[in-house]
Amino acid sequence: MEHQSVYLTPDIKVSSYVDKLSKTKIMFDHHMLVWFIAGETRIVQADTCYTFKAGDIFLIPRNQPATIINYPTNHQPHKTVVMHLSTVRLRAFYAGLNIKASVSSSGKIRRFQHHPLLESCFASLLPYFELKELPEDIATIKITEAISILRLIDADIDGELTNFELPGRMDLVDFMERNYMFNMPLERFSYLTGRSLSTFKRDFKKAFDISPQRWLTQKRLELAYVHFTEKKLRPADVYFQVGFENLSHFSYAFKKHFGYTPTDLIS
């Protein structure tokens, strides 16, 4: 069965994958506060891999590329309740507080494992999913409650939630070396490095002396080679993690680059 999402409001939903492994490359425009009900998820950022299971609660920061792999477990669907902490809602929340807006964030996922206050906040939403209706005023109350709890249990969360800035101009080489495995359009890479597409291409050519797409393909294939030779992973476990969407295309590109197929290498 395919992915199913049931929205109570545009900012609150329950998401599930039934009897199906799913893999997604994502980058959210809003912070996502997630409560895990069942299943297992692995989230891969540039230099970190996280595994979440039932009971875990975590915050995925906005504008951070990641790979999400969902695993149904014990014949149960992968199921989560998700709150979108949008910039609009966060600005409204912090408008009444004497807190200076942040201009930077860690970009790291924050874990709040089995926290009773957050669990209670999320659990109180479940009856509304049965009714398939949540009045907007109650939705605002619930999201405000969640933000207030985050501020109570995480002394550094304001620095993340009050960063309303667009991505600033970043060191292109450093960013690309850390994020090349994420299969995003060049327009997204340019946005995240604080450049127009034309400036991104110009700066990229100057830095690497090669086209972005060719460089990305080479870097992803070289990373796959490391996974095969050092981590002993299978092609089916590697192709998506290194930025390919299709196993057959990955195998073709790998053979074209190295002269042999992934199967030849690991057999």
N, C-alpha and C positions, 0 to 999 in steps of 0.2 A: 504494500500500500504506500502511496506517496505521502509526502509531508502534508500535515494538516495544521492549520492555525485557526483558532477561534478567538476573535477580538471582542472584548467587552467594550473597549474604547480604542481609539487609535494608539493609545500609549500602554494598554494592558492586554495581554493575550496569553493563551495557553497553546503550546506548540508540541506536536508529537510526530514521531516517525514509528510506524508499526511494522515489526518483522522485516526491517530493511536497514542495512548499513547505508549511511549517507555521508557524503563529503562535500564541503562547501568552502569556497574562498570568500571571505567577507571583509568588509570594513564599514562599520556603522557610523551614521551621521550623528547619532545620539549615544550617550552612555546607556548600557544595557545592564540592568540588575536582574539576575537570573536565580530562580530557586529550582533545584533539581528534585523531581518527584520520583522518577524511575529511569533506568538506563545508565549509560555511561558516555561521556564525551571527552575527547582529547582535543585541546586547543593548542595550536602551534603558533607562536609569535616568532619574531626574527631570531631570538637567541634563547628562548625558553619554551618548554613543553609542559602543559598542565593536564591533569586528568581529574575529572569531576564525576561524582557518583551521587546516588540518592541522598538527600539531606544537605548537600553542599549549596551554599549561596555565594555568588561571586559577582563582581562588577567588571564588565568589559568596557574600557574607555573608548571614547569616540575617536575617529580618524586614525585607527591603528590596524594595519592589515594583519590578518590571521587566517589560518586554516582550521576549520572545525570538522571533526570526524565524529559522527554519532553512532553508538553501538546499542541496539536493543539487547537486553540481558534477561536470562531466566524466562524467556517467552513473554516478557512484558514489553510494552512499547516504551520507547524513549520519550519522556514527557517532562516539560518544564513550564513554569509560569514566569513570564517576562514582563518587566516594567521598562518602558522607554523613559529615561530621564532626559527630556529634551532641553535644549538651550532656553527655549521660551519659558518652560516651567522653572528651570533653575534660576533664571534671571528674576522671575517673579518671587521665588522663595527668598533669594538673597537680597532683594531690594530693600527689605526692612531691617537688614542686619548691617552692622558697622564693620564689614569685612571687605578689604581691598581685593579686587578681582586679580586672579593669578594670570601670569603670562606664560606659564610653562606647566607641564605635567610629566609624571613618570612614564605614562603610556603602558604601565604594567597592569595585568589583571590583579584585582584584589579579592582575596578569598575570606569569607566569613563562615567558617564551617560549623554547621548545626547551631547557629546562634538563635537562642530562644525568642528574642524580640523580633528579629527579622522573620523567623519561621511563623510566628504568630501573625505578623502583618500579612504575609503571603497567604497563610491558611485561611484568613478571614475573607479572602477573595473567592474561595472555592464555591461557596453556595451561590454566588452571583453567576458563575459559569453554568450552573444547573438552570438558573432562571434565564440565562442568555441576555442579561441586561444589567447595566451598572450606570446609574445616573451620573452625569458629569461632575456634580458637586461632591459625590461620594468618591469618585475616581481621584479628584483633586485632593481630598482628605487623605486617601490611602497613599498617594505618591508623596504628599507632604510628610506623612508619618514615616515612610521609608527613608526619606532624606534626613529627617530628624534623628532617626535611629542610627543611620550611617555616621552622622556627625558625633553622636554619643559614643560610639564604639571605635571610631577611627579618628584619632586626633589630626591626621594629615589629610583627611578627605576633602577639606575645603579647597586645598590647592588644586585638586583634580576637578572638582565640580564647578569651580568659579573661573576656569580657563575657557573663556568664550572666544578666544582669538582664532582666526583662520591660520592654517599652517604657514609659518614664516619661512623665509629663504634659508634653506639648510645646506650643509655640505653635501653636494651631490654624490661624490664618490663614497663617502661614509654611509649615506642612506642606501644607495644601491647595493653596496656590498652586504648590508644587513638584511635587505628585503627583496632581493632578486628572485627568491623562490615563490613569491606570491604572484599569481597569474592575474595581473591587473592591466587594463589598457594604459598606453603611454600617457594619456590625458590624466589618469589618476596619479601616476608616478610624478608627473610634472606638478600637479596640484599639491601633493604632499611635500614636495621640495620647495614650494613657494615660487613656482615659475609658470610662465605661459608655456604652451606646448612648443612653440618655435624656439623660445629661449632654452627650454630643457634640451631639445635636440642639439642646439648649437653648443651648449655647455657640455653635453654628454660627448659629442664628437671631439671636443677639445680635450676632455679628460681621458677618454679611453681610445681615441683614434679608431673607432669602429661604430657601426650603427647600433642603437639601443637593442633592437630585436635580435640581431646576431649575437651581441654580447650576452643577452639574457639566455638565449638558447645554449650557448657554450657553458655559461656558469651553472645552469640547471643540470646539464648532462655531466659536468664534472662533479657536482654534488651527488648525483645518482651513483656515479662510479665509487665514491667514498662509501655510500650506504651499502653497496654490494660487497666491496672488498674488506671494509673494516667492521661493518655492523651485520653483515651476512643477511641482509634483508632480501625479500623476493621482489621481482618487478611489480607485482600487483600491489605491494605495500609501499612502493617508492615513487611511482610515476606522479601521483597526485601531490605528494608532499613536496616535490621539487618543482612544481609549477606546470605540469602537463595535464590536460583534461582527458586525454584518450590514450589507452595503453598501447594500441597498435601504432599510433603516431609517435609515441615515445620510443618504442622499440625501433621503428624505422630511423628516427633521428639519431638514436644512440649508435646504431650500426653505421650510419653515414659518417658520424663524427669519429668513432673509434675503430671502425673496420670489422667489428664483430657485434653480435647481439648480446643483450643482457644475459640470456640463457647460456650462451657460449661462455661468458665470463664466470658465471657462478656454478656451472656444471662440473 
